[in-house]
Amino acid sequence: MPIENTAGYMIPVLSSNDLSDPFGQLGLDLSDSDLRETAYEIFVGACRSSGGGRPLTYVSQSSGRSSDRASSLPSLQRSLTLTAASKVKKALGMKSKKKNNGSESATENRPATVGELMRVQMRISEQVDSRVRRALLRIAAGQLGRRIESIVLPVELLQQFKSSDFPTQREYEVWQRRNLRVLEAGLLLHPKLPLDRKDPSAQQLRQIIRGAYARPMETGKHSEAVQTLRTVTMQLACRASDDFAPDTCHWADGAPLNLRLYQILLEALFDVEEPTSMIEEVDEVLDLIKKTWGILGIDQRFHNLCFSWVLFNHYVSTGQVENDFLFAADNLLLEVKKDAKSTLDSATILAEENPSESGRRKVIDVADAKVDVYIRSSMRKAFSQESEKVRISRKSAKSQLNHLPALCLLAQDVTDLAFTEKEIYSPILQRWHPLAVGVAVATLHSCFGQEVQKFVSGINELTPAVIQVLIAADKLEKDLVQMAVEDSVNSDDGGKSIIQEMTPYEAEAVIVDLVKSWIKTRVDRLKEWVDRTLQQEVWNPRANREGFAPSAVEVLRTIDETMEAFFLLPIPMHPDLLPGLMSGLDRCLQDYILKAKSGSGSRSSFLPVLPPLTRCRGGSKLNGVFKKKDRSHISQRRTPMQSTTERNDSYSITQLCVRVNSFHYIRKDLEVLEKRTIAHLKSIGIREGSIVNGSRKNFERSLVACVEGIQQVCEATAYKLVFHELSHVLWDGLYVGGVSSSRIEPFLQELEQNLEVIAETVQDNTIRTRLITNIMRASFEGFLLVLLAGGPCRSFTLEDWSIIQEDFQFLMDLFWSNGDGLPIDLIGKHSTIVKGVLPLFSSDTGSLVEKFKSLMIDGNGSSTKSRLALPPTTDQWGPIEPNTILRVLCHRDDKAATTFLKKNYNLPKKL
């Protein structure tokens, strides 16, 4: 029975449910399931690319609770309200159907996001969906800033997974074969541009696919096979004519593959649970489906054509019971008819102008699209002419003074061309095209963008010419975008379509990347130099008058030259990139300091390590308390010091002094470098208040390393001198065999000679004072160790006390040097411990024993044991410290001390 459509004429009802596809066959073994998965991958990828990776969400219009949630969801659920009618259905002339009461509970269980809804509608499993989204996340992470249209999606998917990512090997092979067949269909069988079968890239791709069909290829992130596949597919996909966007890959936009994939996406608009109904979220879903247009090469004309077929085919396949589908298909065919007429050849646009309003409207129906083509064609031709003029002028101007790169000249010419178009031609063309200026500048932007892309791809290093071109491109882009924005203010979409067409040159980003690469190259080069030079540095104090290492001078000179070269770069973003440069140089300088001080040793490296005062098991031996009969303990006692100093013999005292000088020189020069940096920044208009703190912070690592290096090496030098260089007159000589026969004079003589050498080598007064203070502290500590831990070769009587006190006074006098040496208060501060311990040597044995017992009982409480416990070894000697008093008794040469030690610690009575 015929049905009357909205236009008033009758439409016959078909009796057959089987309709042949009007778009043609693919000629390849791709099942409906294969095409559905591919279409779903494109859909999710396009939505993620345009939405910044946000989840695809919607609020069901049928849900009574939707209005409360809508305000908090992302913008993808736009224009959703409880009572909103479908704009798509209204435009198609379809009636909005009310669901029966039993459907309310089903609505509550519907998917919560558009992505989930599409998964269900397209019959994609959750496992496949999870794999697709995981792959797209990895792709987005690895190619930040790239649009989905600029990659070949099947190749990227093949790179993300290997066989172990699938439940079975069979499932993996099916998945791989599907992606390869899609590539074969889109690049070989149905490419956007006609393909020469002799094309070497096409032949190579056929061989790769044929080989993978016979034996599955190895896929995954590090697969060489996938890298080869990527190279070949990109060569085929990036072929473009002037009508195509230069950065778009054409792998799924050739007919009939693109129409078949788009048809599958549109079929998801019909409810899988109620095939005779469209989903209620048709507006939201269709908006997201349209995001695939860029990949599939679809525009409004193809959409109208494909959607009309999908509606009609669905009407027939569901038994021809839902007349709304038929009416909607018929209404869309009217749009298809208009689209077809708009592509017909007409007369010259200006010649068709009719003064009457009615006549003009007839022309405008066709003119908008034709004027667009006319403007773009004219701009491309004009750009080509300007480009040729620049090329010819550069050849003839070789002997002239104009050294500007060709692209800089072309950028200026394009700017002039754009302003001429805006002022002279666009006002006339705007009668037929409302965005004439926008179309013109967008075309020029695209033409120059292709030149910029070729130029950037050939950059090998950062040069002034490269920066000039990129800055000129950036300025041109800003001018063109400003023109497009001003021209589009009153348009329906605010100029959004024109601006989106103007793919950014990202010239500033290219400059930043190049400068960062420049910085990395120089920082890496300096780091290698530091490693190589420090291996050859001999730290010779006579290398220069100031007494610091030549390598320190060289590393600072290199840093200074690098900073100078950086500020000479003709770029506008010095303040933004300076912290990265200074941080890299700071790390190199810190590395120099740390490696220069490594191996110098420290206080603990040269001090003999005292064992704790503990009682040996079952024996008469007292660890840590020297028994005068046990001479084997001498060698055991000194082994730690000897083994440590042997490792530091390559670091002489003067070489260590040169290190200290070098660290001080670096610290002072960093202050000068900071002032020069501030001056550079001031010269480019940066205020001092905003840069002083930042510049200091960026060399903070080196400054801290200098301070720590000076402190460590000064201390190491002092203890190396006292406990290693002078050990033969201090540790091995002082008071050995008797106090009166081996006094401190030999130690003082050699110490004084070394102090003179150090004073001549270390130039800075502050650093010299610090180093000599450390030597004094080490000398006092060594003197006390001789008295308290000097081993069985030393013993002291009460009569020796006056000589010991006199020797220590001689030692202090050496550092005072009649007022020419260290300050008297500084000497007094560091001699406090020795002065506190020396009176113990003048106390009789009985008082020492009583004092020791009292301290032990006070410390441990009353004890009924016949013997006293051994006192622990502490970090500090002192007159009321039990371990110190016990050591004095162990070295006391009298009968009372021997008796006490035998009784309490089982030491032999006879010395």
C-alpha positions, 0 to 999 in steps of 0.5 A: 500500500503506498504511503503519502510523504510529507511533500504530498506525493506517494511512496511505494512500499517495497516487498523485499528485505534484501537491498544491495549496497549502493556504495560498492563492495570492498573486494576484501575478506572483511566481515561485518564484525571486523568493520565494526571493531575498526569503526569503533576504534576510529570513533573512540580515537576521534572522540579522545583526540577532540576531547582531550582524553576526557570520558565520553559522558551523557545523561539520559533524557528519559532519566528523572534524575538527569537534571541534577547530575548534568551540571557536574558532568563535562561539556560532552553532554551539552544541551541535555535536559529532561524535556528536551526534544531531539533536534535530529528527529525534528529536522528529519520530520520524525515523531518522538515516541514515548516508551511504555511504562515497562521501559522505565526500569530498563532505562535505569540500567542503561549505560552511564556514558556515551562511550559505553552506550556506543559499545553496547550499540555496536556490539563490542565486548568489554574486553575489546573496548578495554584493549582499544582504550588502553592502546589509545592512551599509550598512543596519546602519551607517546605522541603528545600534541598530534591529532588523530588525523595525523596518524595511521591508526591500525599501525599505531595499534599494532605497535601497542600490543604483542601476542602475550596481550591476548588470551589466545594466539588465535585471537591475536592472529585474527586481530592482526589480520584484521588491521592488515586487511584494513590497511590493504583496503584503505591504502591499496584497494581504495585509496583517497588518491589514485595509486600507481600499482608500480609505486614502490611503497605500494609494492612493499606494503603488498609484500609485507601484508602477504608475508604476514598472512602466511606467518604472523608478524611480530608486533609490539613497541620495539618491533622492527617489522612494525617500524618498517610497516609504519614507514611504508604506510606513512609514505602512502598515507601522506600523499596529498593534493592541494585540496587536502590538509597537509598534515592528514593521513589518508588511510580510511577516507577512500570510497567505499571503505569510508562510507561503509565504516560511516554506515556502521557508525550511523547504524548504532543510532538504532536501538539494539533492544527496539530496532524500530526506534532510534536511541533517545540520545541520538543528538549526542551520539550523532555529534560524536560520530561526526568527529570521525569526519576528518579521518573518514573524509566525510563532509555534510554532503556525504553524511546526507547521502549515507544517512539517507541510505542507512534510514531507508535500509533500516526501514526495509530490514525491520519489516517496513513497519516504521514509516518515520524511517521512510519519511526521514530518508525521503527528507534527507534525499531532498538535501542530497538533491540540493547538494548535487545541484550545488556541484554543477558547473555555472557561469562566472560568479560575478557575471551571474549577479542579479540586481533583484533580491529574488534573482540574487538568492538563486545565485547564492544557493550555488555561489557560497561553495563556488566562491569558496573554491574560487578564493582558495584557488586564487590564493594558492596561485597567488602564493605560488607566484610569490614563492617563485618571485622570491626564488628568482630574486634570491638568485639574482641578489647573491651579490647584494647585501640582503642576507635574509633567508628566502622564507623570511622574504616570502613571509613578508610577501604573504603578509602583504598579499593577505592585507591586499586581499582583505582590503580590495577583493574580499569586500566584493566576494563577501556578497557571496561568501560571508567568510571571504577573508577567513577563507583567503587567509586560511588558504595562505596559512596552509600554503605557507605551513607546507613550506614551514614543515619542509623547512623544519624537517631539514633543520640539523642545527640551531642557526641564526637563519633558522631562528629568523625563519621561525620567528617570521613564520610565527609573526605571519601566523599571528597576523593571519589568525587575527585577520580570520578572527576579525572577519568571523566575529559575526558568523554563525560559529564565531569563526570556529571552523576557519580557525580549526582549519588553520593548523598551528605552525607551532614555530615557538615550540620548534624554537624552544625544542631547538634551543633545548637541544642546543642547551643539551648538546653544550651541557653534555659536551661540558660534562664529558669535558669534566670527566676527561679533564679531571682524570688528567688534572695534577693539582699543581700549586705552581700551575699559576700564581693564584694557586688554583687548578687550570681545570677550574679556570677552564670550566668556568670559562666554558660556562661563561662562553656558553651563557654569552652564546645563549644570550646572543641567540636571536630568540624572544624567550630567553627568560623562559629557557635560562633556568634550564641552561643554568640548571644544566651548567650547575649540575656540570659544575657541581659534578666537577666539585664533587669529583675533585674532592672525592678521594681527599678523605676526611677526619675519620679517614686518618684517625686511629679507630679506638676499640671499645673498653670491653672485657675479653672472654675468659681472659686476662686481656683488656681490649682498648686499655693498653697493657704495657707488656703486650707490644704486639698491640702497637701494630694492631692499634695502628693498622686502621690508620695505616691502611686508610692513609695508604689510599690517599698517598696520591693526594699530597698536602699541597695538592689538597690546598690547590683543591681548596683554592679552586673551590674558593675561586669557583665560588667567587666567580659564580658571584661575577657570573650572576652579575653578568647574567642579571645585566644580560636580562636587564638588557632585554627588559627584565626587571632585576627584582624578578631575576636575582633570586632565580639566578642564585637558585639555579647555581645553588648546587654548585655553591653548596658543593663549594662550601662543603668541599672547602670544609671537607678538604680543609679538614682532610688536609689537617688530619692527613698532615698530622696523622699521616705526614707527621706520624713519625714524629707524633704517633711513632716518636712523641714520648716513646721510651720516656718523656724527657728523652722524646719531647715534642720539638721534632713534631713542632719543627716539621709542623712549622715547615708544613704550615709555611708551605700551606701559608704560601699555597693558600692565598685567601686569608679566610680560607687559610685561617680555616685550614690552619685552625683545622690543623691546630685542632688535629694537632691537639687531638693527636697530642691527647691520643698520644697521652691516652691511647699511645700504647704499651711503649709509653708510660708516665709518672707524676714527675712527667706532668710538668714536661707534658704541660710545657710541651703542650704550651709550646704547641699552642705557642706555635699556632699563636706565633707571637700574635702573627698566627691564630687569635688567642681566643680561637686557640683557647677554644680548641685547647679546652679539652686538653687543658681539662685532661692534663691535670689528671697526669698531676694527680696521685694514683690514689685520688685517681682510683677513688675518683674513678670508683666514685664515677663508676658507682654514680653511673652504674649504681651501688654494686656488690661485685668485687670488680668494677665494670669496664667504662664504655668508650665515649666520643669525648675525653674529659677529667670526669669521664671514667674511660679517660681516667682509666686510660691515665691509670693504664699509662701510670707507671707505679705500683698502686696503679698496677695493683688496682688494674690487676685486682679489678681487671685481672691485669698482670702485677708486674709491668 
